Amino acid sequence: MDLIYTIFSPKLMSQIFVGLSRTVILFIVASGLSLILGVLRIPNIWHGSLYMVGAFMTFTISGAIGGGSLGFWMALFLAPLGVAFVSLIAERSFFQHLYEREHIMLLLLTFAFSLVFGDLVKMVWGMEYKSVPVPRVFQGSVHLFGGLPFPLYNVFLLGIGPIVAVALWLIVNKTKIGKISRAAAVDREMVGAVGINVSWVFAFVFMIGCLLAGLGGALVAPTVNVSLGMDHTLIMEAFLIVIIGGLGNIWGALLGALIFGLAQSLGILIWPQFGIVFPYAAVIVVLLLRPTGLLKSTW
Amino acid sequence: MLKNTSGGNGRIVGGAVIVLLFLLPLFLPRFYIYLISIILLTGLLATSLNLPLGYGGIFQFHHAVFYGVGAYAAALMITKSGLSPWVGFVVGPFAAAFLSLIMGLICIRLSKLYFGMLQISLGSLVWIIVYRWYSFTGGDNGIHGIPVPEIISSQNNAYYFTLLVTLLSLWALYKIINSPFGSALQGIRDNPVRSGMIGINVKLHQLMVLVIAGFFAGVAGSLFIVVDTAVFPDMLFWTLSLEVLIMCLLGGWFTFLGPMLGAAVIISLRTFVSGFTDYWTLPLGILMMLVIFFLPNGILGYIQDKLYGKIAEQAEAVEQTDLAQPAVKES
């Protein structure tokens, strides 16, 4: 009994739950990235900026509607839509002209967008940290095994994760546009040849992917300091998750986010100073064993 | 014939530029000498990236990591070992080349975009270690006040040293590109399958070019210590890699001197812009978009197209008139 208690100590369990709620955020952002990579073949570095914009929009919207619970729920709804709208404009006016060019040009274009948006965010929201209050329903914490407190908001996050995963799976596998976009990922020309406007399918997929980035930003806003530069580390983590999961595979993104989130939270427990190194090391181990990712890539 | 004369002109112009570069400290203020030193070493970094990228067709997305590791290896060797700083400057490039070999061995199995992404992830691991290991690398503060040898410690001498090393490195890179090895490399870029069929060891060539590029990136990193006497973790952050990529693209990545030109343009522009605004990434991003859409072959690539395009057109026109009116040519 003592042994079990030592292995599953309250501290460890609460760290695991922290890791799992981090996993949810990582999964939401990485699945959007993976969707865009799988269908459009764009390594979208701009994704991180959209996540940041989503978080800042949540701050502004929830502040504008009084900062209460209602404000947060509205923000959670409107911020991803705002991000999706911005991404749709960018895709229609810039990205769609480059699909025939090399990947590296697309990569650089998304990087150019992330540079521009980095400064735009600085212009609009300034350099200071912003904080978004946790909605009233989820203030406080629950007590897990052994009495360590666990924030209620994180419990909410743990609930959101599976919902997003299932919704995404339904869109990709059960709706018509999802099926078309999966076909377009495999053979764009053939899909065009049967009379489907592939260009708008791509725009739709790009928008959905970016919407997920905005949603991730909106969800993470109450748990962190919303600040400039939050895009740079996140986009790298999201890329790593997508790579170890298998490019374009949604479940791979979930698996990768799980590995990354848990390695991070458990790493901090084992070696506080180098906790952040653990997920990267886990990535290397996975890639040495399976260089093209854990699950089947759509490439 | 035409190509030969233009080559001769090029040699004269190149010689004049080099002489001018050597004379600059006599009449330029200190700040500009510092700026040109930074341009030279960043240009060397961009040129070394262009070797795998433009000539090898390898998606080397995270090149800055070799620059940073070269700089850190040299800095740590100088500050921790107590040996002569010159040893550090030699260790830096070799450390970068060694890292490049290891990362290359891991990544080379994959191709194109997958290669680039795996490289970015490995590079990020190196970055995070440098960034967090306060007791050894100084964490996000980096290392400052690195002692450099007496003879190159003054700013003008640091400039001359940078110029000399950069020119030697460029010469070496030029020789490599124009060697049989370089030709094989460009063959692999254009058609890896066919190159493999005629007996070129594709993976070995790619690995070699990665190691060479890593080595010269390490040289650039060591030069940064000479000029700035400091290193910091941003030198191996992925944003710098993409900035260097922009330099290659802007100057023209199928040309030898393009990356150097791109580095000069971008660094001058940054200095100019930072004179009156805090916003630098916004103009850089817009410049990048313009280049991607309107100048995909870069500045030098554009000039080359215009120049040779025109010459080719003229030659064609002359040929046609020759054929049409052979009698006129007699008089």
Interface residues (C-beta under 8 A of the other chain):
Chain A: R41 P43 I45 F94 H97 L98 R101 H103 I104 M105 L107 L108 L109 F111 A112 F113 S114 L115 V116 G118 D119 L120 K122 M123 H232 M236 F239 L240 I243 L247 Q273 F274 I276 V277 Y280 A281 V283 I284 L287 L288 P291 T292 W299
Chain B: F59 F61 I106 R109 L110 K112 L113 Y114 G116 M117 L118 I120 S121 L122 S124 L125 I128 I129 R132 W133 Y134 F237 W238 T239 L242 L245 I246 L249 D278 Y279 W280 T281 L282 L284 G285 I286 M288 M289 I292 F293 P296
